[in-house]
Amino acid sequence: MASSEIYGAPDARTAPASANLLAAAAILGLFAISAVLSAPAPGFDELAHISYIAHIQSTGNLWPALESMRLLDSHTFQFTDQANYLNHPPVFYALLAALGPELEGHPQAILAYRLFDVWLTTVGLAALLGLGLVARLARREFYAFAIPLVCIPILAPLAGTVSNDSLAFLGGAVATLGAWQLTATDRNKWLTVALAGMVVAAWAKFTGLVLAGVMVTAVIVYLTWHKRLCWTTAVPFVLACLLAAAPYFVFFLLYGSPTPETPAQIALVEAARATGWSDLPRGSFPAYLLYFVGSFIADWMPIGGRGTFPLLMLVIPAAALIAALMGVVLSLRRLGHSRERPPILSWSQERSHSLSPSRCTSVTAIAIAGIFRPVGSQTPIRAITCRLQRSCRLPAYRFSRRSTIRAGVSRC
């Protein structure tokens, strides 16, 4: 396989690993505090998730019938007659049911499960921060990459909550790291890491399959098309895709859909019809996009009141959207001119339990990264920086290539 290069700024120091470790330790502490101080099952559908675990523990059925599951009482942790509305694969819940203490009738047992989710989220965040270190980003670039990740407003409370989102976050982060390293080094072991992350994200939830699957597929297809991967790579890739999709194939056989509608979900739809929401006029797709962007910005911080300062801080999600779009446009332009290594479309991780934009406000990032050839060797972050320097007449910040990783694997 052809060797590849990563381009850095020789006149700027790279981010120190020690500072990265201290920051990760501080974030882990915040996650743990969130897990300890939160009231039992306050939100993020935590009650439904722990009820899923308790049902598997109670029945011993590792693949329970979705229509038979019930919710726990949030105070006594005894089963009620209220139906559970979750329709996720049972892999995550069966794992927790086997590892954790009994939940039914034991509200205090929730802490053990929360701390396990804290561990999952912390490992995922470490994988994403580790990507910035192995890429040898200059300090300013590393901070631009890391700060939006660690400052996700909802990350700490979500990490301290029992939810399959933690496993999806971990899988997406590992897949992103593997895809980056595969592109940078052409080493097959990173293909294994990327595929493993894709499977983990897929087994957590269907959106994990869609997001991680599309990203890994795009990277593998591009590398294979440009003869940087053997065509025999298709064998492990297809096997991993079949493994990732297996739970949803089972759902399709049982219910006729990879994302079955549970009785509780149908009841929610009926309740929406009773309120008259279903009678509202349907908007066009562009109108929905505008509504989504507006809701994404307005609901960025999950707080009750809005003062002057919080309203001014809404510039942060707006700037994040603009930066993401600029990265997309720049990468697509470079693709059109064939002057780059393949772009990596990476989703840091999502949190979407429904199609409602208000439930998708912690979709944390759509990052575009690339390893470029000597002609026009600028990543989107560097290209944006150079343009800002020219427009603002700032001192030049020189970028030149630095060969930091050379693949030791022979061409197929």
Number of C-alpha atoms within 10 A of each C-alpha: 16 15 17 20 20 23 24 25 19 13 11 15 13 19 18 13 12 9 10 16 14 11 13 18 14 11 18 20 15 18 25 22 16 20 27 17 11 15 12 18 20 11 14 17 15 20 21 23 24 25 25 28 24 28 25 21 21 13 9 13 12 17 13 16 11 23 16 11 24 21 22 27 18 19 12 11 22 17 18 13 10 12 20 23 23 22 19 22 24 22 17 21 25 21 13 21 23 14 12 16 17 17 22 20 15 13 17 12 15 22 21 17 23 24 21 21 27 28 20 21 27 23 20 25 23 19 21 22 24 17 22 22 18 15 19 21 22 21 17 13 19 19 15 13 18 18 11 15 17 15 12 15 17 16 18 23 19 24 27 27 34 28 23 23 26 30 25 33 28 29 34 35 30 30 34 28 25 27 28 28 22 24 27 25 22 26 21 16 12 21 25 18 20 30 28 20 30 34 26 25 32 29 27 27 25 20 19 28 24 14 20 31 24 14 22 25 16 17 21 22 16 17 19 16 12 12 14 20 24 15 13 10 14 14 9 13 18 12 12 18 17 13 18 25 19 17 21 24 17 14 18 14 10 12 15 13 13 20 17 18 17 20 16 18 16 12 14 13 13 13 13 13 13 11 9 10 11 13 10 8 7 9 9 8 9 9 10 13 12 11 13 18 16 15 17 22 20 17 18 23 19 12 9 6 7 10 8 7 8 12 12 10 13 16 13 13 21 17 12 16 17 12 18 16 15 17 21 18 14 17 23 14 13 20 14 10 9 13 16 21 21 24 24 21 23 23 21 25 26 21 21 17 14 9 9 11 19 18 16 19 24 22 18 22 18 19 18 23 19 21 21 23 17 14 9 12 21 23 22 22 17 17 17 15 17 20 12 12 14 11 9 9 10 12 9 10 12 12 17 15 16 13 11 15 17 15 16 12 13 10 13 11
